[in-house]
């Protein structure tokens, strides 16, 4: 056929589709299976011009908004039809692949068709009926699958679940066919287990399985049907009964019958098969034949004639007269009409009956007998389902074609050299992303992003200068990068049905954008750029372009490349991904955090920093940013964030940017979240114990800044720290600063804030604060005046004990008051013991003030009901112990010190 005539035929069929498709369901299937799909592939012998015309016609069909949906609903979801939608989608994907050849017009044409289908799906998303939470199809009991009907083919509420059910049945039948081909018995048992065949097999159900299931091994079917077993014979007759031979010539009917299985080679099996066929044929077309025996004898004769005419080993061929003579007196003792026999003879001579039908996949050639059968079937087939512009079946369709589509677009994008082709591919990528996100196909979206990342060139390790210039000059890489981040920004949260109001209305002050942390603030902490690998590493280098001084005078081309790179980075809106992470679904948020932790790498024990510190710092800042922006979901993130920071802290032995970011990031998280997450207060404060585990060199380098941050935390959140464990962590952090020259002042200011006037002293923190104050009193890194102030804090705390004692008597039950009174007594004893230790200080002013403070502690407890036993302990542990120590010192101390002690 000439390309011009083929083009005209395709145009006519397109018009027929648009106006008469409801009447041409099976005819359209035949057109695509036997014409378009055969001509568009070179393996069937079509010329290139024919292939091109067929592909152009297919693309025209794909541009019809509902074409692919209707092919899927009417043909792919019909057990008696081929999977036209799937075959067409695979054809487009395959033909878009340039295999060992440059990109050609045919590849671009196939790509256009593929993207037209995808964009049609993307457009339908906004029209409603996107239901990603489709109820799974289950067959809970046996129902004859060939008899499933729809109540209303025009109402989507009826036909959508109906076609989904049929597609499920069709898929299960295909799986059953695969089992049958390996072991017929197990195949039938599998179908019984899935309720597609009854628990007790009946001939009709098995016959319909053979008749309507594609992919069966026709040799096995023929052997089963030809078997002498009574059940197999019944199946054979039921199988023959599924054919409609009305009005057909005998040779046409025989051809159709023998196409469905391979005629066995044994004569007895052949006889049983032909007996069943003859009985069915005579039942439906008795016009010329006298009885079914006549049909059987003539069928045998046709098989013999077919072998005679088309077997190369037969040298002497049967003539027309021979054939007529061989069939005398077979019609109830009479002869059949000569014209009838001549017609049969010439039909067999010109067109062989294939007793070994084609196996497996492939697109059949249309023959006259098939066309006659098609016209018969078209009178009984289910009505044509007309779809509107809503996305009823797009989820199922996209799940089928997404993989090949992404692969095809990626290959074309890789081979393309022109920007218009790039843009076509980008449009396709964005459409795929939209569909994947809206239909909750996370795996597809992941595959798409992974595929796109390969084109960004950011995964290629190189020195810092090279990727900047290469990236700026590489249009494809820049477009791919922008697309990756566009997908992340636009569709990462589409899957979220609704964000919690508390997340949406969060205080803007606690959702601070991280733009600075992605540029200057982050880059200032970096040393000389090193070799970097991985997407995050490459991207973190690109983000530093606007903050780094050029090492040499750049050329105009280099300046232009830098400018293009910066513009690309701006288009990516990286900060939005993380500041808007509060809109992500829980699972997506968790995956984002895990991805950042994975990209950062795991520091090795003993190394000062990971192999790629820049990347690790970059990822850590992003991780902290999403943690702060998701305070209402901190429980989801906390374990992973804490473990990542702990790995950094515990494996770092020297000061570096990474451990600095880890420690201060942890402190920021605690500062921000303590006011809002009282149920997590202990967990957050416990995490600060990591600071106590810092290597001595690291702790010394950052001690002053750490203390300042702890001081801020205490001043802002003292009322939110209630547990003994929380206060133990805080006071431990403050206590270790007492002997640090730079950090001690900030530490003492924080302690002063807690203890002054008993503002934040509690029974839970009293002993801890007193012990911290003692350490500051004993510290010599500052003037003695600060030690005196620390002693005043200790002595002044007695007033808190008195107040708590009075409150207990007034507000509590007698038993509870007694318990608190006992606790207060023990606190007082710990205070006296702490002051006793400072009384031995070598600094006279401090020692004298400590003795006065101890005197106040012992004499100023009139308001506290202290048990006699506690006074005895006080004499033993404080007064007598101190006196004993003093007498020991008298023998060795100068006269002046002795006089001072004796005066007191």
MIFITOR-436674 format. One line per 2 residues: number of its first residue (from 1); their letters; for each residue x, y, z of C-alpha. Coordinates in steps of 0.02 Angstrom, whole numbers. Each point is the difference from the previous one (the first is absolute). Last residue first. Example, Ala and Ser with C-alpha at 12.3 -4.5 7.8 and 13.67 -1.06 7.14 Angstrom:
2 = sa = 684,-53,357; -69,-172,33
! end
This chain:
904 = xx = 1758,1640,5743; 140,94,85
902 = xx = 95,-164,15; 0,-24,-189
900 = xx = 66,175,-31; 130,-17,136
898 = xx = 61,-160,-79; 11,82,-171
896 = xx = 109,137,71; 108,-124,97
894 = xx = 50,-97,-155; -77,-170,-36
892 = xx = 78,-171,34; -56,-52,173
890 = xx = -161,95,-13; -44,-91,-164
888 = xx = -35,-162,89; -106,94,125
886 = xx = -99,76,-144; -32,-168,-84
884 = xx = -71,-69,160; -104,156,21
882 = xx = -70,-19,-178; -44,-182,27
880 = xx = -79,40,168; -107,139,-75
878 = xx = -49,-76,-169; -22,-189,-10
876 = xx = -17,-45,184; -86,159,61
874 = xx = -114,2,-152; -41,-184,21
872 = xx = -51,33,180; -105,146,-58
870 = xx = -86,-115,-125; -40,-124,137
868 = xx = -82,136,101; -125,30,-141
866 = xx = 0,172,-85; -161,100,9
864 = xx = 47,148,-109; -49,176,47
862 = xx = 143,16,124; 123,-45,-134
860 = xx = 111,153,5; 126,-59,127
858 = xx = 87,-139,-95; -7,78,-173
856 = xx = 46,170,66; 153,-73,88
854 = xx = 45,-90,-161; -9,165,-94
852 = xx = 112,82,130; 125,-142,-16
850 = xx = -6,13,-190; 30,187,9
848 = xx = 156,-28,104; 65,-131,-119
846 = xx = -33,106,-154; 85,151,72
844 = xx = 146,-104,64; 35,-94,-162
842 = xx = 64,-173,44; -176,-74,-1
840 = xx = -40,-113,149; -167,83,34
838 = xx = -45,-43,-181; -22,-183,50
836 = xx = -110,44,149; -112,104,-115
834 = xx = -36,-154,-105; -35,-107,154
832 = xx = -120,131,68; -94,5,-166
830 = xx = -10,-191,-5; -72,2,177
828 = xx = -129,130,-51; -51,-107,-148
826 = xx = -18,-151,116; -112,102,115
824 = xx = -105,57,-146; -25,-181,-53
822 = xx = -58,-47,176; -120,148,1
820 = xx = -64,-55,-170; -42,-173,69
818 = xx = -80,74,156; -105,117,-106
816 = xx = -59,-145,-107; -54,-97,154
814 = xx = -87,149,81; -94,49,-157
812 = xx = 68,147,-92; -43,184,-20
810 = xx = 42,89,163; 141,-107,71
808 = xx = 79,-24,-171; -4,185,-37
806 = xx = 90,38,164; 137,-127,-39
804 = xx = 18,62,-178; 26,177,64
802 = xx = 132,-52,126; 95,-101,-131
800 = xx = -9,146,-119; 71,116,136
798 = xx = 145,-120,22; 46,38,-182
796 = xx = 75,163,57; 150,-90,75
794 = xx = 39,-87,-165; -26,153,-107
792 = xx = 105,101,124; 138,-129,-17
790 = xx = -3,23,-190; 12,188,25
788 = xx = 152,-27,111; 80,-109,-133
786 = xx = -34,139,-126; 88,128,112
784 = xx = 150,-114,15; 45,52,-177
782 = xx = -15,-127,-142; 86,-162,-51
780 = xx = 15,-49,184; -152,-117,10
778 = xx = -54,-55,175; -153,114,1
776 = xx = -42,-52,-179; 6,-182,53
774 = xx = -108,38,152; -129,85,-113
772 = xx = -9,-157,-106; -29,-106,157
770 = xx = -136,118,59; -81,-7,-172
768 = xx = -2,-191,-2; -67,-9,179
766 = xx = -143,119,-40; -46,-66,-172
764 = xx = -151,-111,32; -52,90,161
762 = xx = -11,154,-110; 106,155,-18
760 = xx = -55,110,-145; -21,169,84
758 = xx = 82,-50,164; 44,182,29
756 = xx = 143,-26,-121; 22,-188,-31
754 = xx = -43,-26,-184; 60,165,-72
752 = xx = 159,-10,106; 33,-172,-75
750 = xx = -16,73,-175; 115,145,45
748 = xx = 124,-125,74; 9,-94,-163
746 = xx = 25,158,-101; 144,51,114
744 = xx = 77,-172,1; 17,-17,-189
742 = xx = 160,95,-35; 110,-58,146
740 = xx = -74,-176,14; -1,-59,180
738 = xx = -185,29,36; -48,-49,-177
736 = xx = -18,-184,47; -135,49,126
734 = xx = -113,82,-129; -13,-153,-112
732 = xx = -25,-111,153; -133,121,64
730 = xx = -97,-15,-163; 11,-191,-11
728 = xx = -48,-23,183; -143,121,-26
726 = xx = -74,-106,-137; 24,-163,96
724 = xx = -82,70,156; -153,52,-102
722 = xx = -80,170,-13; 81,98,-139
720 = xx = -138,100,-87; 9,146,124
718 = xx = 186,20,-35; -34,16,-187
716 = xx = 60,170,-60; 131,35,132
714 = xx = 59,-180,0; 16,-12,-189
712 = xx = 90,166,-9; 124,-60,131
710 = xx = 23,-164,-94; 39,101,-157
708 = xx = 127,108,93; 77,-155,76
706 = xx = 19,-80,-171; 83,157,-68
704 = xx = 126,4,143; 36,-188,-8
702 = xx = 28,-8,-188; 187,-32,-12
700 = xx = 12,-83,171; -138,-124,-42
698 = xx = 85,-51,-163; 168,-27,84
696 = xx = -79,-95,145; -98,-115,-117
694 = xx = -185,34,19; -97,-116,116
692 = xx = -72,141,107; -74,76,-157
690 = xx = -87,-165,-36; -88,23,168
688 = xx = -100,130,-93; -106,-142,-70
686 = xx = -70,-28,175; -73,175,-8
684 = xx = -98,-41,-157; -64,-166,67
682 = xx = -47,78,167; -95,141,-86
680 = xx = -91,-117,-120; -170,6,87
678 = xx = 26,187,26; 13,26,-188
676 = xx = -38,181,-39; 112,100,116
674 = xx = 142,-128,-14; -2,0,-191
672 = xx = 97,156,-49; 137,-5,131
670 = xx = 21,-188,-15; 15,8,-190
668 = xx = 122,145,13; 109,-98,123
666 = xx = 6,-148,-119; 47,114,-144
664 = xx = 136,74,109; 77,-170,31
662 = xx = -20,-67,-177; 55,160,-87
660 = xx = 159,5,104; 28,-186,-28
658 = xx = -7,31,-187; 104,159,-5
656 = xx = 148,-81,86; 79,-15,172
654 = xx = 96,-164,22; -50,-169,69
652 = xx = -163,-28,-93; -80,-173,8
650 = xx = -114,27,149; -67,168,-55
648 = xx = -34,-51,-181; -82,-164,44
646 = xx = -104,87,134; -60,129,-128
644 = xx = -60,-140,-115; -79,-96,144
642 = xx = -93,155,59; -68,40,-174
640 = xx = -58,-178,-29; -88,-14,168
638 = xx = -76,173,-10; -86,-5,-168
636 = xx = -170,-78,33; -10,64,179
634 = xx = 41,174,-67; -163,4,-96
632 = xx = -71,159,74; 174,77,-4
630 = xx = 9,-25,-187; 89,158,-56
628 = xx = 135,-21,132; 35,-178,-55
626 = xx = -4,52,-184; 134,130,35
624 = xx = 107,-117,106; 5,-124,-144
622 = xx = 43,138,-123; 143,57,110
620 = xx = 60,-180,17; -5,-26,-189
618 = xx = 111,152,-31; 120,-47,139
616 = xx = 17,-177,-68; 23,63,-178
614 = xx = 139,117,52; 79,-133,109
612 = xx = 27,-124,-142; 106,-140,71
610 = xx = -79,22,169; 85,106,133
608 = xx = 143,-3,124; 16,-185,-26
606 = xx = 19,-107,156; -165,-90,-16
604 = xx = -68,11,-177; -133,126,-47
602 = xx = -154,-73,-87; -52,80,-163
600 = xx = -97,161,-24; -99,-73,-144
598 = xx = -70,-137,113; -52,124,133
596 = xx = -79,111,-132; -93,-148,-76
594 = xx = -61,-55,171; -73,173,33
592 = xx = -87,2,-168; -65,-176,26
590 = xx = -75,50,167; -84,151,-78
588 = xx = -70,-108,-140; -69,-126,126
586 = xx = -82,137,104; -78,87,-148
584 = xx = 84,161,-47; -78,169,42
582 = xx = 125,35,140; 138,-20,-130
580 = xx = -37,176,-61; 158,72,77
578 = xx = 98,-148,-68; -55,-6,-181
576 = xx = -22,188,-3; 184,29,35
574 = xx = 51,-85,-162; -94,125,-107
572 = xx = 71,-84,-158; -19,156,-106
570 = xx = 131,88,106; 122,-142,-29
568 = xx = -26,14,-188; 31,187,4
566 = xx = 161,-30,96; 58,-127,-127
564 = xx = -40,115,-145; 100,139,84
562 = xx = 149,-114,31; -3,-56,-182
560 = xx = -8,182,-58; 147,44,113
558 = xx = 97,-148,-67; -33,54,-179
556 = xx = 51,177,40; 163,-63,74
554 = xx = 29,-14,187; 139,95,93
552 = xx = 74,-125,120; -46,-84,164
550 = xx = -177,68,-7; -63,54,172
548 = xx = -132,-116,66; -170,56,62
546 = xx = -105,-1,-160; 68,-168,-57
544 = xx = -32,-89,164; -165,-76,-58
542 = xx = 92,-92,-138; 108,-86,128
540 = xx = -151,-55,102; -74,-69,-160
538 = xx = 150,-109,-35; -3,-70,176
536 = xx = -187,-26,1; 6,-93,-166
534 = xx = 144,-112,48; 186,29,-9
532 = xx = 115,137,60; 184,40,-24
530 = xx = 42,132,124; -47,180,25
528 = xx = 118,92,116; -83,18,168
526 = xx = -184,13,31; -79,99,140
524 = xx = -27,151,-111; -91,-110,-123
522 = xx = -146,-38,113; -33,176,54
520 = xx = 25,62,-179; -110,-119,-96
518 = xx = -115,-140,52; -7,54,181
516 = xx = -46,172,-60; -145,-65,-101
514 = xx = -61,-102,147; -166,87,20
512 = xx = -56,25,181; -145,-109,48
510 = xx = 8,34,186; -21,187,-17
508 = xx = -144,-31,-118; -99,-77,145
506 = xx = -85,-154,-67; -168,24,-85
504 = xx = 23,-136,-130; 69,-125,124
502 = xx = -134,27,130; -131,-10,-135
500 = xx = 60,-174,-42; 40,-17,-184
498 = xx = -131,-67,-117; -8,-132,-136
496 = xx = 188,-16,-11; 43,-81,-166
494 = xx = 27,171,-77; 138,29,130
492 = xx = 151,-57,-100; -85,58,-160
490 = xx = 48,179,-30; 159,25,100
488 = xx = 80,-170,-32; -58,-3,-180
486 = xx = 68,175,-27; 160,-54,85
484 = xx = 28,-142,-122; -58,107,-147
482 = xx = 123,139,41; 140,-128,4
480 = xx = -54,-80,-164; -8,169,-87
478 = xx = 174,45,64; 74,-166,-53
476 = xx = -76,11,-174; 59,178,-25
474 = xx = 180,-45,42; 110,155,-5
472 = xx = -35,54,179; 17,-178,62
470 = xx = 166,-25,-86; 67,165,67
468 = xx = -58,-33,177; 38,-186,-9
466 = xx = 183,35,-44; 45,126,133
464 = xx = -41,-106,152; 102,-152,-49
462 = xx = -92,-150,-70; -120,-138,52
460 = xx = -150,-23,-116; -165,-8,94
458 = xx = -34,184,-32; -1,-36,-187
456 = xx = -189,44,7; -42,-138,-123
454 = xx = 17,-143,124; -114,93,119
452 = xx = -142,-16,-125; -3,-189,8
450 = xx = 4,0,190; -142,128,1
448 = xx = -105,-106,-117; 32,-161,96
446 = xx = -53,86,162; -160,65,-80
444 = xx = -39,-175,-63; 28,-72,173
442 = xx = -111,133,78; -152,-41,-106
440 = xx = -121,101,106; -118,34,-147
438 = xx = 26,188,13; 187,-16,21
436 = xx = 27,-122,-142; -113,98,-119
434 = xx = 89,163,36; 172,-78,-13
432 = xx = -40,-83,-167; -63,167,-66
430 = xx = 159,85,60; 109,-130,-86
428 = xx = -99,17,-162; 16,188,-2
426 = xx = 186,-22,33; 11,-119,-149
424 = xx = -84,126,-115; 114,136,69
422 = xx = 156,-100,-39; -67,-33,-176
420 = xx = -20,189,-24; 176,25,70
418 = xx = 83,-106,-134; 131,-133,30
416 = xx = -104,-148,56; 82,-166,45
414 = xx = -21,10,189; -172,80,-11
412 = xx = -53,-138,-121; 64,-132,121
410 = xx = -86,83,148; -166,16,-93
408 = xx = 5,-185,-43; 47,-58,176
406 = xx = -133,108,82; -129,-67,-122
404 = xx = 53,-182,18; -23,11,189
402 = xx = -160,105,1; -98,-106,-125
400 = xx = -93,-126,109; -16,105,158
398 = xx = -60,141,-111; -146,-103,-63
396 = xx = -54,-55,174; 6,176,72
394 = xx = -76,74,-158; -158,-106,14
392 = xx = -132,128,50; 97,160,-34
390 = xx = -141,109,-66; -13,64,-178
388 = xx = -142,-114,-54; 6,-184,-44
386 = xx = -110,-93,-124; -16,-185,37
384 = xx = -38,-104,-155; -137,-127,34
382 = xx = 49,-181,38; 28,-113,-148
380 = xx = -143,-97,-80; -17,74,-174
378 = xx = 186,40,-7; 37,-185,24
376 = xx = -76,-50,-166; 89,141,-91
374 = xx = 163,-52,81; -24,-181,-54
372 = xx = -24,56,-179; 157,107,14
370 = xx = 97,-145,71; -54,-112,-143
368 = xx = 49,132,-128; 172,19,78
366 = xx = 73,140,106; 180,-32,46
364 = xx = 31,-30,183; 102,113,113
362 = xx = 124,-92,106; 15,-86,167
360 = xx = 4,-187,23; -34,-141,-120
358 = xx = -60,6,-181; -115,-143,-51
356 = xx = 61,-174,-49; -150,-69,-98
354 = xx = 13,153,-111; -136,-15,-130
352 = xx = 88,54,-160; -74,135,-109
350 = xx = 2,-18,-188; -19,-189,-12
348 = xx = -122,-6,146; -113,132,-76
346 = xx = 12,-81,-171; -61,-168,66
344 = xx = -139,75,108; -69,98,-148
342 = xx = 9,-154,-110; -93,-102,133
340 = xx = -144,125,8; -7,18,-188
338 = xx = -12,-191,-17; -149,-7,118
336 = xx = 22,-139,129; -35,-176,-57
334 = xx = -131,-110,83; 13,-145,123
332 = xx = -37,113,150; 123,128,-67
330 = xx = 153,-112,-22; -55,-73,-168
328 = xx = 151,64,-96; 137,93,95
326 = xx = 155,-82,-72; -65,32,-176
324 = xx = -14,186,32; 177,7,69
322 = xx = 71,-101,-144; -91,112,-123
320 = xx = 79,154,78; 171,-78,-11
318 = xx = 99,-77,143; 186,37,-11
316 = xx = 132,-125,-50; 162,46,87
314 = xx = -54,-3,181; 157,40,100
312 = xx = -31,187,-18; -157,-13,104
310 = xx = -120,140,-49; -119,-81,-124
308 = xx = -9,-175,70; -7,55,181
306 = xx = -142,122,-37; -91,-132,-103
304 = xx = 12,-123,145; -66,129,123
302 = xx = -140,46,-121; -48,-184,-20
300 = xx = -9,-22,188; -115,151,9
298 = xx = -106,-73,-139; -18,-163,94
296 = xx = -46,88,163; -124,119,-81
294 = xx = -84,-146,-89; -6,-91,166
292 = xx = -84,153,76; -148,-20,-116
290 = xx = -68,47,-171; 122,141,-34
288 = xx = -57,142,-112; -101,112,118
286 = xx = 47,-76,168; 106,147,59
284 = xx = -16,18,190; -23,-179,62
282 = xx = 101,-65,-147; 148,105,55
280 = xx = -13,-53,182; -10,-185,-40
278 = xx = 139,16,-128; 116,85,125
276 = xx = -29,-131,135; 27,-140,-125
274 = xx = 155,88,-67; 80,3,172
272 = xx = -43,-181,38; 65,-57,-171
270 = xx = 163,97,19; 27,-80,170
268 = xx = -26,-173,-75; 117,40,-145
266 = xx = 143,55,111; 86,162,-53
264 = xx = -98,120,109; -71,158,-83
262 = xx = 86,149,79; -120,118,85
260 = xx = -104,158,-32; 37,15,-185
258 = xx = -80,-170,-33; -176,64,33
256 = xx = 19,157,-103; 68,-98,-148
254 = xx = -137,-131,14; -135,134,-1
252 = xx = 74,80,-155; 17,-170,-86
250 = xx = -180,-45,40; -70,161,-70
248 = xx = -73,113,132; -182,53,19
246 = xx = -7,-45,184; 165,-68,64
244 = xx = -3,82,172; 129,-86,109
242 = xx = -19,-29,188; -84,-168,-31
240 = xx = 162,-73,-66; 75,27,173
238 = xx = -149,-80,84; 23,-151,-114
236 = xx = 186,-9,41; -30,24,187
234 = xx = -118,-150,-5; 135,-103,-88
232 = xx = 127,56,130; -117,-57,141
230 = xx = -24,-170,-82; 187,-28,-22
228 = xx = 40,-35,-184; 116,150,-13
226 = xx = -15,107,-156; -51,157,95
224 = xx = 144,-17,123; 129,-35,-136
222 = xx = -62,148,-102; 8,116,151
220 = xx = 176,-59,40; 57,33,-179
218 = xx = -87,168,2; 105,61,146
216 = xx = -115,131,75; 46,183,-23
214 = xx = -175,71,-19; -144,-67,102
212 = xx = -173,1,-79; -23,-174,-74
210 = xx = 106,-105,116; -75,80,156
208 = xx = -172,-15,-80; 25,-187,-22
206 = xx = 58,-17,181; -156,89,61
204 = xx = -116,-102,-113; 72,-169,46
202 = xx = -25,18,188; 139,3,129
200 = xx = -51,-22,181; 69,149,93
198 = xx = -64,109,-141; 120,91,-116
196 = xx = 43,185,13; -10,-11,190
194 = xx = 185,40,26; 35,-172,73
192 = xx = -94,-83,-142; 108,94,-123
190 = xx = 155,-64,89; -66,-178,-5
188 = xx = -27,15,-188; 181,54,-22
186 = xx = 61,-136,115; -79,-133,-110
184 = xx = 61,79,-162; 181,13,60
182 = xx = 118,129,-74; -122,67,-131
180 = xx = -140,-8,129; 96,109,122
178 = xx = 27,132,-135; -182,-13,-50
176 = xx = -53,27,181; 104,159,4
174 = xx = -88,57,-158; -168,-46,77
172 = xx = 43,103,152; 38,149,-111
170 = xx = -164,-18,-93; -98,-16,162
168 = xx = 80,160,66; -38,86,-164
166 = xx = -181,-56,13; -13,68,176
164 = xx = 73,167,-53; -122,1,-146
162 = xx = -149,-25,117; 60,123,132
160 = xx = 5,135,-136; -158,-58,-90
158 = xx = -123,25,143; 42,167,78
156 = xx = 58,55,-171; -181,-14,-66
154 = xx = -13,-35,-186; 34,-187,6
152 = xx = -138,-30,128; -25,-168,86
150 = xx = 168,-70,-55; 20,-185,-39
148 = xx = 110,-144,59; -45,-156,-101
146 = xx = 173,-50,-58; 63,4,180
144 = xx = -124,-131,61; -13,51,183
142 = xx = 96,-88,136; 11,82,169
140 = xx = 104,132,86; 69,76,-158
138 = xx = 91,154,61; 29,167,-83
136 = xx = 92,125,109; -95,159,45
134 = xx = 77,148,-86; 90,122,113
132 = xx = 77,95,-145; -168,72,-47
130 = xx = 16,142,-123; -183,22,-47
128 = xx = 19,185,-37; 40,106,-152
126 = xx = 167,66,62; 84,-168,-20
124 = xx = -65,-13,-179; 136,117,-61
122 = xx = 138,-112,67; -77,-152,-85
120 = xx = -6,91,-166; 178,56,29
118 = xx = 54,-181,15; -88,-53,-160
116 = xx = 68,149,-97; 172,-37,74
114 = xx = 0,-173,-76; -61,62,-168
112 = xx = 131,137,-7; 135,-125,51
110 = xx = -51,-115,-143; 18,146,-121
108 = xx = 167,49,74; 66,-176,-25
106 = xx = -67,-8,-177; 80,167,-41
104 = xx = 169,-71,47; 116,2,151
102 = xx = 166,-78,-46; 24,-188,-8
100 = xx = 53,-143,112; -177,-15,69
98 = xx = -95,165,-2; -147,-38,114
96 = xx = -160,94,-46; -59,-152,-99
94 = xx = 1,-107,157; -101,122,103
92 = xx = -128,29,-139; -18,-187,-31
90 = xx = -14,-36,186; -142,126,15
88 = xx = -85,-74,-153; 14,-178,68
86 = xx = -64,51,171; -148,92,-73
84 = xx = -39,-142,-120; 1,-138,130
82 = xx = -89,-130,-106; -185,-40,13
80 = xx = -103,-143,73; 46,38,181
78 = xx = -57,180,-19; 95,125,108
76 = xx = 135,31,-130; -134,22,-134
74 = xx = -142,113,56; 72,88,152
72 = xx = 179,10,-64; -46,53,-176
70 = xx = -123,124,72; 132,78,113
68 = xx = 124,6,-143; -120,94,-113
66 = xx = -74,121,127; 99,156,-40
64 = xx = 28,-31,-185; 184,42,-17
62 = xx = 42,-184,12; -99,-32,-160
60 = xx = 105,125,-95; 157,-80,74
58 = xx = -59,-170,-64; -27,71,-174
56 = xx = 174,76,-2; 72,-168,56
54 = xx = -92,-94,-138; 60,127,-129
52 = xx = 179,-16,62; -5,-189,-3
50 = xx = -69,3,-176; 140,116,-56
48 = xx = 127,-115,84; -68,-150,-96
46 = xx = -93,-134,96; 76,-174,11
44 = xx = -82,-59,161; 162,25,98
42 = xx = 1,184,-51; -131,47,127
40 = xx = -127,138,-30; -86,-104,-134
38 = xx = -50,-141,117; -60,109,143
36 = xx = -96,114,-117; -80,-133,-110
34 = xx = -48,-163,85; -8,51,182
32 = xx = -51,182,-25; -128,-32,-135
30 = xx = -62,-161,79; -35,87,165
28 = xx = -89,139,-93; -109,-130,-87
26 = xx = -36,-82,167; -74,161,73
24 = xx = -78,70,-158; -177,51,45
22 = xx = 42,115,146; 146,65,-103
20 = xx = -114,80,-129; 41,186,-2
18 = xx = 177,29,66; 58,-177,-36
16 = xx = -69,5,-177; 92,162,-30
14 = xx = 162,-79,62; -35,-152,-108
12 = xx = -17,113,-153; 163,88,42
10 = xx = 88,-168,18; -65,-56,-170
8 = xx = 62,161,-79; 172,-24,75
6 = xx = 5,-178,-62; -48,58,-174
4 = xx = 143,126,1; 125,-124,75
2 = xx = -33,-121,-143; -68,-171,46
! end
